Amino acid sequence: MNPNFNTPPAMNLHPMKRVTIICESILEDRVLELLQETGAQGHTAFPVRGGGHQGERCADITETANVQIDVILKPAIAEALLQRLQTELFADYAMVAYESDVRVLRPDKF
């Protein structure tokens, strides 16, 4: 073993949930309110384009664009957020939401 080689510290990864919400851009403020109300510490949002059973949506006209909002949460908070999205917004708006498992290095950020 080379005595000049420093071993990096062991990674300590923590399980979390990533919730991705794709919705009409007019809903962005409402979704961000829900994030705050459920306890999210931050988010990432960006315009997106794509197509589905509702047809094609472009990202260059704000009034008809879609936005993708990603947030990393503790599992219980992710479940509460998804439940509120379903009960409060899904019936009236074109949107999708899904969760995936992630592991983070700095759990105190979430």
PyRosetta script that sets phi, psi and omega in degrees:
from pyrosetta import init, pose_from_sequence

init()
pose = pose_from_sequence("MNPNFNTPPAMNLHPMKRVTIICESILEDRVLELLQETGAQGHTAFPVRGGGHQGERCADITETANVQIDVILKPAIAEALLQRLQTELFADYAMVAYESDVRVLRPDKF")
pose.set_psi(1, 136.7)
pose.set_omega(1, -179.6)
pose.set_phi(2, -78.2)
pose.set_psi(2, 118.3)
pose.set_omega(2, -177.9)
pose.set_phi(3, -68.9)
pose.set_psi(3, -16.3)
pose.set_omega(3, -179.8)
pose.set_phi(4, -87.5)
pose.set_psi(4, -5.2)
pose.set_omega(4, -178.7)
pose.set_phi(5, -88.2)
pose.set_psi(5, 121.3)
pose.set_omega(5, 177.7)
pose.set_phi(6, -91.2)
pose.set_psi(6, 125.4)
pose.set_omega(6, 177.9)
pose.set_phi(7, -76.7)
pose.set_psi(7, 127.7)
pose.set_omega(7, 178.8)
pose.set_phi(8, -66.4)
pose.set_psi(8, 153.2)
pose.set_omega(8, 178.3)
pose.set_phi(9, -64.5)
pose.set_psi(9, 150.1)
pose.set_omega(9, 178.9)
pose.set_phi(10, -65.4)
pose.set_psi(10, 140.7)
pose.set_omega(10, 177.1)
pose.set_phi(11, -79.6)
pose.set_psi(11, 138.1)
pose.set_omega(11, 177.8)
pose.set_phi(12, -118.6)
pose.set_psi(12, 92.6)
pose.set_omega(12, -176.8)
pose.set_phi(13, -90.1)
pose.set_psi(13, 141.9)
pose.set_omega(13, -176.7)
pose.set_phi(14, -118.4)
pose.set_psi(14, 132.2)
pose.set_omega(14, -178.8)
pose.set_phi(15, -71.1)
pose.set_psi(15, 135.1)
pose.set_omega(15, 176.6)
pose.set_phi(16, -142.7)
pose.set_psi(16, -179.9)
pose.set_omega(16, 175.8)
pose.set_phi(17, -119.6)
pose.set_psi(17, 139.4)
pose.set_omega(17, 171.5)
pose.set_phi(18, -104.8)
pose.set_psi(18, 121.7)
pose.set_omega(18, 176.1)
pose.set_phi(19, -105.4)
pose.set_psi(19, 127.5)
pose.set_omega(19, 177.2)
pose.set_phi(20, -113.7)
pose.set_psi(20, 128.6)
pose.set_omega(20, 179.9)
pose.set_phi(21, -122.6)
pose.set_psi(21, 126.3)
pose.set_omega(21, 175.2)
pose.set_phi(22, -118.9)
pose.set_psi(22, 120.6)
pose.set_omega(22, -174.0)
pose.set_phi(23, -149.3)
pose.set_psi(23, 173.3)
pose.set_omega(23, 175.0)
pose.set_phi(24, -62.5)
pose.set_psi(24, 141.0)
pose.set_omega(24, -176.1)
pose.set_phi(25, -61.3)
pose.set_psi(25, -25.4)
pose.set_omega(25, 178.5)
pose.set_phi(26, -66.3)
pose.set_psi(26, -15.5)
pose.set_omega(26, 178.9)
pose.set_phi(27, -91.0)
pose.set_psi(27, -6.1)
pose.set_omega(27, -173.1)
pose.set_phi(28, -54.3)
pose.set_psi(28, -49.2)
pose.set_omega(28, -178.8)
pose.set_phi(29, -61.0)
pose.set_psi(29, -40.8)
pose.set_omega(29, 179.5)
pose.set_phi(30, -65.8)
pose.set_psi(30, -41.6)
pose.set_omega(30, 178.2)
pose.set_phi(31, -64.6)
pose.set_psi(31, -41.2)
pose.set_omega(31, 178.5)
pose.set_phi(32, -63.8)
pose.set_psi(32, -34.9)
pose.set_omega(32, 174.0)
pose.set_phi(33, -62.0)
pose.set_psi(33, -44.5)
pose.set_omega(33, 178.5)
pose.set_phi(34, -62.1)
pose.set_psi(34, -39.6)
pose.set_omega(34, 177.2)
pose.set_phi(35, -59.1)
pose.set_psi(35, -47.0)
pose.set_omega(35, -179.4)
pose.set_phi(36, -64.3)
pose.set_psi(36, -44.3)
pose.set_omega(36, -178.7)
pose.set_phi(37, -63.6)
pose.set_psi(37, -31.5)
pose.set_omega(37, -178.8)
pose.set_phi(38, -88.9)
pose.set_psi(38, -8.4)
pose.set_omega(38, 174.5)
pose.set_phi(39, 107.3)
pose.set_psi(39, 13.8)
pose.set_omega(39, 177.7)
pose.set_phi(40, -67.3)
pose.set_psi(40, 144.3)
pose.set_omega(40, -178.5)
pose.set_phi(41, -95.0)
pose.set_psi(41, -12.3)
pose.set_omega(41, -178.7)
pose.set_phi(42, 178.9)
pose.set_psi(42, 177.1)
pose.set_omega(42, -179.0)
pose.set_phi(43, -161.1)
pose.set_psi(43, 169.0)
pose.set_omega(43, 171.6)
pose.set_phi(44, -128.3)
pose.set_psi(44, 132.0)
pose.set_omega(44, 179.8)
pose.set_phi(45, -132.9)
pose.set_psi(45, 143.2)
pose.set_omega(45, 177.4)
pose.set_phi(46, -156.6)
pose.set_psi(46, 151.1)
pose.set_omega(46, 178.8)
pose.set_phi(47, -69.5)
pose.set_psi(47, 143.7)
pose.set_omega(47, 179.1)
pose.set_phi(48, -136.0)
pose.set_psi(48, 161.3)
pose.set_omega(48, 175.4)
pose.set_phi(49, -132.3)
pose.set_psi(49, 159.8)
pose.set_omega(49, 179.3)
pose.set_phi(50, 169.1)
pose.set_psi(50, -171.6)
pose.set_omega(50, -178.6)
pose.set_phi(51, -142.4)
pose.set_psi(51, 157.2)
pose.set_omega(51, 179.0)
pose.set_phi(52, -167.7)
pose.set_psi(52, -157.4)
pose.set_omega(52, -176.9)
pose.set_phi(53, -67.4)
pose.set_psi(53, -16.0)
pose.set_omega(53, 176.0)
pose.set_phi(54, -87.0)
pose.set_psi(54, -3.3)
pose.set_omega(54, -178.7)
pose.set_phi(55, 103.6)
pose.set_psi(55, -167.8)
pose.set_omega(55, -179.7)
pose.set_phi(56, -89.3)
pose.set_psi(56, 144.2)
pose.set_omega(56, 173.2)
pose.set_phi(57, -129.9)
pose.set_psi(57, 132.7)
pose.set_omega(57, 176.6)
pose.set_phi(58, -100.6)
pose.set_psi(58, 163.5)
pose.set_omega(58, -177.0)
pose.set_phi(59, -102.5)
pose.set_psi(59, -0.8)
pose.set_omega(59, -173.5)
pose.set_phi(60, -91.6)
pose.set_psi(60, -8.2)
pose.set_omega(60, 175.6)
pose.set_phi(61, -114.1)
pose.set_psi(61, 108.0)
pose.set_omega(61, -171.6)
pose.set_phi(62, -54.7)
pose.set_psi(62, -41.4)
pose.set_omega(62, -176.1)
pose.set_phi(63, -64.1)
pose.set_psi(63, -26.9)
pose.set_omega(63, -178.6)
pose.set_phi(64, -116.2)
pose.set_psi(64, 8.4)
pose.set_omega(64, -176.3)
pose.set_phi(65, -79.8)
pose.set_psi(65, 165.9)
pose.set_omega(65, 171.3)
pose.set_phi(66, -107.7)
pose.set_psi(66, 156.5)
pose.set_omega(66, 175.5)
pose.set_phi(67, -128.2)
pose.set_psi(67, 144.3)
pose.set_omega(67, 173.5)
pose.set_phi(68, -109.9)
pose.set_psi(68, 129.2)
pose.set_omega(68, 179.7)
pose.set_phi(69, -120.5)
pose.set_psi(69, 122.8)
pose.set_omega(69, 178.2)
pose.set_phi(70, -113.9)
pose.set_psi(70, 138.8)
pose.set_omega(70, 179.7)
pose.set_phi(71, -145.7)
pose.set_psi(71, 142.1)
pose.set_omega(71, 176.3)
pose.set_phi(72, -108.0)
pose.set_psi(72, 130.1)
pose.set_omega(72, -171.5)
pose.set_phi(73, -139.4)
pose.set_psi(73, 160.5)
pose.set_omega(73, 167.5)
pose.set_phi(74, -66.2)
pose.set_psi(74, 148.9)
pose.set_omega(74, -175.2)
pose.set_phi(75, -52.9)
pose.set_psi(75, -43.1)
pose.set_omega(75, -178.2)
pose.set_phi(76, -65.9)
pose.set_psi(76, -36.5)
pose.set_omega(76, 178.9)
pose.set_phi(77, -70.8)
pose.set_psi(77, -38.9)
pose.set_omega(77, 177.1)
pose.set_phi(78, -60.1)
pose.set_psi(78, -43.8)
pose.set_omega(78, 179.7)
pose.set_phi(79, -63.5)
pose.set_psi(79, -43.0)
pose.set_omega(79, 178.9)
pose.set_phi(80, -63.4)
pose.set_psi(80, -40.8)
pose.set_omega(80, 178.8)
pose.set_phi(81, -63.7)
pose.set_psi(81, -48.3)
pose.set_omega(81, -179.7)
pose.set_phi(82, -60.8)
pose.set_psi(82, -39.0)
pose.set_omega(82, 178.3)
pose.set_phi(83, -63.1)
pose.set_psi(83, -43.8)
pose.set_omega(83, 179.6)
pose.set_phi(84, -67.1)
pose.set_psi(84, -39.6)
pose.set_omega(84, 176.6)
pose.set_phi(85, -58.8)
pose.set_psi(85, -45.8)
pose.set_omega(85, -178.4)
pose.set_phi(86, -63.3)
pose.set_psi(86, -47.1)
pose.set_omega(86, -174.5)
pose.set_phi(87, -78.7)
pose.set_psi(87, -29.3)
pose.set_omega(87, -174.0)
pose.set_phi(88, -99.7)
pose.set_psi(88, -23.9)
pose.set_omega(88, -171.8)
pose.set_phi(89, -128.2)
pose.set_psi(89, -30.1)
pose.set_omega(89, -171.6)
pose.set_phi(90, -59.6)
pose.set_psi(90, -36.4)
pose.set_omega(90, -175.7)
pose.set_phi(91, -66.9)
pose.set_psi(91, -27.2)
pose.set_omega(91, -172.2)
pose.set_phi(92, -109.3)
pose.set_psi(92, -9.1)
pose.set_omega(92, -174.0)
pose.set_phi(93, -134.9)
pose.set_psi(93, 152.7)
pose.set_omega(93, 174.1)
pose.set_phi(94, -80.7)
pose.set_psi(94, 108.1)
pose.set_omega(94, -179.7)
pose.set_phi(95, -159.1)
pose.set_psi(95, 158.7)
pose.set_omega(95, 172.9)
pose.set_phi(96, -133.7)
pose.set_psi(96, 154.8)
pose.set_omega(96, 175.6)
pose.set_phi(97, -145.9)
pose.set_psi(97, 143.0)
pose.set_omega(97, 176.8)
pose.set_phi(98, -150.5)
pose.set_psi(98, 159.0)
pose.set_omega(98, 179.3)
pose.set_phi(99, -122.0)
pose.set_psi(99, 152.9)
pose.set_omega(99, 175.8)
pose.set_phi(100, -142.1)
pose.set_psi(100, 156.3)
pose.set_omega(100, 178.5)
pose.set_phi(101, -80.7)
pose.set_psi(101, 134.5)
pose.set_omega(101, 174.1)
pose.set_phi(102, -136.2)
pose.set_psi(102, 163.2)
pose.set_omega(102, 174.2)
pose.set_phi(103, -127.1)
pose.set_psi(103, 134.4)
pose.set_omega(103, -175.1)
pose.set_phi(104, -120.0)
pose.set_psi(104, 156.4)
pose.set_omega(104, 179.3)
pose.set_phi(105, -88.6)
pose.set_psi(105, -27.7)
pose.set_omega(105, -175.7)
pose.set_phi(106, -123.5)
pose.set_psi(106, 79.5)
pose.set_omega(106, -174.1)
pose.set_phi(107, -63.7)
pose.set_psi(107, -22.8)
pose.set_omega(107, 179.6)
pose.set_phi(108, -66.8)
pose.set_psi(108, -16.3)
pose.set_omega(108, 177.6)
pose.set_phi(109, -77.2)
pose.set_psi(109, -13.6)
pose.set_omega(109, -174.1)
pose.set_phi(110, -120.4)
pose.dump_pdb("model.pdb")
